[in-house]
Structures are given as C-alpha cells and as structure tokens.
Amino acid sequence: MAKWDAALYTEKLLKRSSLDQIWTAAKTASGGDAPFNYGFGWFIDSYHGHHLVQHSGGTPGFSSAIFRFIDDKLTVILLTNHSDSLLDQVALDLAGKFVPALKKPDRIEDPDPKTTLKLREILSALLDGRTHDSTSLAPPVEIFLNTATGKAFWKWFGSFGSLESLTLADREEVENGRVLRYEVTLGGNRFPLTVKITRDGKITQLHW
C-alpha cells in the first residue's frame, strides 16, 4: 500500500493528465455541486484548505480507509478487522498529529442552531424512512436520496439506531457557502457527517 501511494505521486502508473482527471470532482449537468465530490474512484475534498483525496470501504469482518493529503505528502492508511466501521475521524485524528493545521478543533459553539435543528429534522426522517422536508435541499441531493442507492445508504445508517444527538464539531467557509461537520450519535455509535450549504441556505451536499 505504501509503495502504491508513493507511485501515485509520480507518473509510474498513470500520466499526470489522467491522475488530474481522477482527482477532479464531477459536476452536475448544470455545472453545480454533485451530492458528494467524487472523481474516478476517489472522493475529493478540501479540509481547511488542504487538498484531500480519500476512500473507505469494507466487507463482512473488514473495514479500511486511505486518506491522501496530496500537498502535504501525507497519507493515512487504515486496515481493520472490524466490519461496519467508519474510519474517517480516526484518519483525520492521525493526520492532525503530523500536520497541526489538520488537527481537529476543540468543541465549538454552534453559531446557527436553527440550521442544526432543521438538519436534525431532515436526518431523523431519512434515518427512520419517513418523508423528509425537501425545501432546503438542492435538486441533485433530492434526486440522489430517492435513488435505490441513496435509500439503501440511509437505511443502513438507520440500522444503528435512532438519532440521539447532532453536535457541530467544525465549520469552514468555502466558495459560495460553508461546510459544517457534525458528530452524530446513533444508538450509542458516533459518526461524522458533512454538510455543505450555500449562502442562500440550500443544502448541496449531505454525506457521512
């Protein structure tokens, strides 16, 4: 895995133009944000200005994740013998030990509790399989939520239990809006949730 990661910084495996295409997030037909930033086989993100490409996954009895902070030349690879584990926060915590700017901030005050309350209502409905309020959701998000994949995705998270808490852990101003990162507790299990909201209040991304 380390050798493969090192090779991705060179053109040993693919030419630079192909790598750049892999690590460019797809847009909707209208040029807007897709429900989540995804290139060719990688999730694309920016964490407080640091370019991040990552992916996680698993199979019965196994969970894994790779987080590559490209500009920082830092990669975190996690391989576990525990299924159904979300390793994102573990990867970020480890990255913060090597690059201080990536360190998770101390718990912050929520400057916009109305938005958090609205999100809680939407999340509760999605997790319980109930009809949710779509007025705050951008069309691409609503389309994805109504696909078979979107429904199965939220049903899986709902299997962990009811929504117990939704706490703002981090926020970041980005182009055309802001990114809110929450800690969510479902049936005693904690998960990270990322929400991107435009300046006019539309949720363009909502993903675990």
C-alpha positions in Angstrom: 0.0 0.0 0.0 2.8 2.4 0.8 4.6 1.6 -2.5 1.3 2.2 -4.3 0.8 5.5 -2.5 4.3 6.6 -3.4 3.8 5.7 -7.1 0.7 7.9 -7.2 3.0 11.0 -6.7 4.8 10.0 -10.0 3.8 9.0 -13.5 4.9 5.4 -12.9 1.3 4.1 -13.0 -0.6 6.8 -15.0 0.3 10.0 -16.8 -0.3 13.3 -14.9 -3.3 14.3 -17.0 -5.1 11.0 -16.1 -4.3 11.5 -12.4 -5.6 15.0 -12.5 -8.8 13.8 -14.1 -9.2 11.1 -11.5 -8.9 13.7 -8.7 -11.3 16.2 -10.2 -14.8 16.1 -8.7 -17.6 15.6 -11.2 -20.2 18.3 -11.5 -23.9 18.2 -12.3 -25.1 18.9 -15.9 -25.7 22.5 -14.9 -22.2 22.8 -13.5 -23.2 22.8 -9.8 -22.1 20.6 -7.0 -23.0 16.9 -7.1 -24.4 15.3 -3.9 -20.8 14.4 -3.0 -17.5 15.2 -4.5 -16.3 12.2 -6.5 -13.8 11.7 -9.3 -12.9 8.4 -10.8 -12.6 6.0 -7.8 -11.8 8.7 -5.2 -13.7 11.1 -3.0 -12.4 14.6 -3.5 -12.3 17.0 -0.6 -10.7 20.1 0.9 -10.1 20.1 4.6 -9.3 23.6 5.8 -7.6 24.4 2.6 -5.7 21.1 2.4 -6.3 19.0 -0.7 -7.6 15.6 0.3 -8.5 12.6 -1.8 -9.8 9.6 0.1 -11.9 6.4 0.1 -13.1 4.0 2.6 -14.9 0.7 2.4 -15.4 -2.7 3.8 -16.7 -6.2 3.6 -18.0 -8.6 6.3 -15.3 -8.6 9.0 -13.2 -5.9 7.5 -13.1 -2.1 7.1 -10.5 0.1 5.6 -9.7 3.7 4.6 -7.0 5.7 2.8 -6.7 9.5 3.2 -4.1 11.2 1.0 -3.3 14.8 1.8 -1.6 15.4 -1.5 0.0 18.8 -1.0 1.2 17.8 2.5 2.7 14.5 1.2 0.9 12.7 4.0 -1.1 9.5 3.6 -3.1 7.7 6.3 -3.9 4.0 5.6 -6.2 2.1 8.0 -6.9 -1.6 7.7 -9.1 -3.1 10.4 -10.6 -6.5 11.2 -13.9 -4.9 12.3 -16.8 -4.6 9.9 -19.2 -1.6 9.5 -16.7 0.9 11.0 -16.4 4.5 9.7 -12.8 5.3 9.9 -12.8 8.9 8.7 -12.4 10.6 12.1 -9.6 8.2 13.0 -7.8 9.1 9.8 -8.2 12.8 10.5 -7.1 12.5 14.1 -3.9 10.7 13.0 -3.2 13.2 10.2 -3.5 16.0 12.8 -0.7 14.5 14.8 1.7 15.1 11.9 0.2 18.3 10.4 -1.0 20.7 13.1 -3.3 22.5 10.7 -5.3 19.3 10.2 -5.8 18.8 13.9 -9.5 18.6 14.9 -10.6 21.9 16.6 -11.8 21.9 20.1 -15.6 21.7 20.5 -17.1 25.0 19.2 -20.3 26.9 19.9 -23.0 26.5 17.3 -23.5 30.0 15.8 -26.6 28.8 13.8 -28.7 26.5 15.9 -31.7 27.0 13.6 -29.8 25.3 10.8 -28.7 22.5 13.0 -32.3 22.0 14.2 -33.5 21.9 10.5 -30.8 19.3 9.7 -31.8 17.2 12.7 -35.4 17.1 11.4 -34.2 16.0 8.0 -31.8 13.4 9.3 -34.4 11.9 11.6 -36.8 11.5 8.8 -34.2 10.0 6.4 -32.9 7.5 9.1 -36.5 6.5 10.0 -37.5 6.1 6.4 -40.1 8.8 6.7 -40.9 11.6 4.3 -38.4 14.4 4.7 -38.7 18.1 4.1 -37.0 18.7 0.8 -37.4 22.5 0.6 -33.9 23.1 2.0 -32.3 20.5 -0.3 -30.7 21.3 -3.7 -32.2 19.2 -6.6 -29.2 16.9 -7.1 -29.3 16.0 -3.4 -33.0 15.2 -3.5 -32.5 13.1 -6.7 -29.8 11.0 -5.1 -31.8 10.5 -1.9 -34.6 9.0 -4.0 -32.4 6.5 -5.9 -32.1 2.9 -4.8 -28.5 3.6 -3.7 -29.5 6.6 -1.7 -32.4 4.9 0.1 -30.2 1.8 0.9 -27.4 4.0 2.2 -29.6 5.8 4.7 -31.4 2.6 5.7 -28.0 1.1 6.6 -27.2 4.0 8.8 -30.7 3.8 10.3 -30.0 0.2 11.4 -27.6 1.5 14.0 -30.4 3.1 15.9 -32.4 6.3 16.3 -30.8 9.8 16.1 -29.7 10.6 19.7 -27.5 13.7 19.1 -26.3 16.1 16.4 -23.4 18.3 17.5 -21.4 20.8 15.5 -17.7 19.8 15.6 -16.2 22.1 12.9 -17.1 24.7 10.3 -15.3 26.1 7.3 -16.1 28.9 5.0 -15.7 27.9 1.3 -16.5 29.3 -2.0 -20.3 30.1 -2.3 -21.1 28.9 1.2 -19.9 26.9 4.2 -19.1 23.4 5.2 -20.5 22.1 8.5 -19.0 19.0 10.1 -21.1 17.3 12.8 -20.7 14.4 15.2 -23.9 12.2 15.1 -24.8 9.6 17.7 -27.0 6.7 16.5 -27.8 4.0 19.0 -24.7 4.8 21.0 -22.4 4.8 17.9 -20.7 8.0 16.8 -20.4 9.0 13.1 -19.1 12.1 11.3 -21.5 13.9 9.0 -20.5 16.6 6.5 -23.0 19.2 5.2 -22.3 21.8 2.5 -24.7 24.8 2.5 -24.9 27.7 0.0 -25.1 31.3 1.2 -28.9 31.3 0.5 -29.4 28.3 2.7 -29.6 25.4 0.2 -28.0 22.1 1.2 -25.9 21.0 -1.8 -24.1 18.1 -0.1 -25.1 15.8 2.8 -22.9 12.8 3.4 -21.3 10.6 6.0 
